Amino acid sequence: MKVILQDNVVKLGKAGDVVEAAPGYFRNFLEPRKLAVLATPGALKKREEELDILRKKAEKLHDENIALCQKISTLGQITVPAKAGEEGKLYGKVTTKEIAEVLEKELKQEIDKRLIKTNQEINALGTYTATIKLSADAHADFSVVVIAE
């Protein structure tokens, strides 16, 4: 029997997929856990409407990510203050969390620290390169200048 998955199911498919399932599997496992519904014409039409809404949201998010990457690229570089010794060695390291906090102050927009990658550890004063990857095709490179506090 054809069913529409409401959630990801291991070895069956992802949410929104129309798949074949055994009647007993649907009746005893999928339906009670609200993991799937029967693929009736009404349910299929509702699924298409929901997919259209999701596509529009994804498109809007993609445009926002591209705009944010352009803002970051225009910044060029950010300055991160850190405690350092006399020879320029830092007491600790500059983390992506600290970089994200500086970006948030500059852009007045929330930035997830997990999206920021650095080419090397930042454990001394100087200039470093970092990349923020918001999606598969929305990323920006910028410089991180570490100065003594």
N, C-alpha and C positions, 0 to 999 in steps of 0.2 A: 504494500500500500504506500502511496505517496504521502509524505509529511513535510511540513516546513519547520525547520529547526529554529527555536527561539533563543538558544544558547549553544555555545560550542560543545560538541559531544565527541569524545575520543573515538577514533576509528569510524566515525560516521560523517562528520562534516562540521562546518562553521555556522554560526548564527546567520539565518537568512537563506541558507541553502535548501533546495527542494531535493529530498533524497527518498530512496526506497527503504522501507523498514518492514520487518515482519509484523503481522498484526499483534501477536502476543508481546513482542518487544515494545511496541508502541503502547498497547493497553496497560501493561504491567510496569513498565519502567519510564518511558518518555513522558506519557501524558500525566501520571500522578506527580511527577517532579516538575511539570510545566516546562519541559525541555523541547517539546514539539507540539504542533497542532496538525490536524488533518488538512491536506492540501485541497480544500474546496475552492470553487471559483471565487467566492467572496474573500477567502483568506489570501488567495493568490493576488487579487486586486489590491488588498490592503498592504501586502508585502511590497508590491511595486510602488505604492505611494510612499511607504516608509523608506524604501531605497532611494527614491527621488529626493526626499527630505535629507537623508544622510549624505547624498552626493552634493547637494547645495551647501550643507554645513561644511563638508570637506573642502569644497571649492573656496568658501569664504575663509576658512582657516588657512588654506594654502596662500591666498592673497595677503592675509595678515602676516604670515611668516615671511613672505618675500619682502613686504614693506619693512618689517623689523630688521631683516638682514641688510637692507639698504641703509637704514639708520645706523646700524653698527658699522658698516663699511665707511660711512661718511665720518664717523667718529675717528677712525684711523687708529688711535691709540688711547689707552686708559692708563691712569696712574694709580698704583696701589701702594700705600704707605705700609711699611713693615719695620719691626724692630731689628736692628742690625748691629753687629759688632764693628770694631775699628777696621778690620780688613775687608768689610763688605759682605761677610757671611751673615746670613739671617739666623735669628733664634727661632728655629722651626722652618716651616715652608709656607709659601703662599699657595693656598688651595683654590680649587674651582669655586668653592663657596664664597671666598673673599672676592674673587673676580666677579662672580654673579652679583654680589652686593654692590660693588662699584658700578657695574653696568645698570643695575636697577636705579641707582641714584641718578646716573647720567640720563637714562632714557625715560625715567618715571614709569617703568613698566616691569612687571614681574618676570624674572628670568629663572629657569630651572638650572641648577648647578650641574646636573647630570648631562646636559647638552653641550657643555663646554669641555674641550679637550686641549691640552697643552702638548707641545712637541717634546718637552723635557721637564724635569723637575725644576721648580722655581725655588732655589735655596740660596741665592745670592742676589745682590743688587745688580740691576741691569735691565736690558730689554729682551723680551721673549715673545714668541709668536703663539697665538692661541686661535682656535677655531670653534665657532658655535654652529652646530648642525641642528636646525629646527625640524627639517624633514629631509626626504631623499634628495630633493633638488633645491632646497633652501638652506644655504650655509654661507657664512661670512668669516673671513680671516681678519684679525686685528692684532695690534701690538699691546703687550702688557709691560709697562715701565714700572719697575720696582724701585722705590726710593726709600731712604731712611726716614723713620718717623721723627 
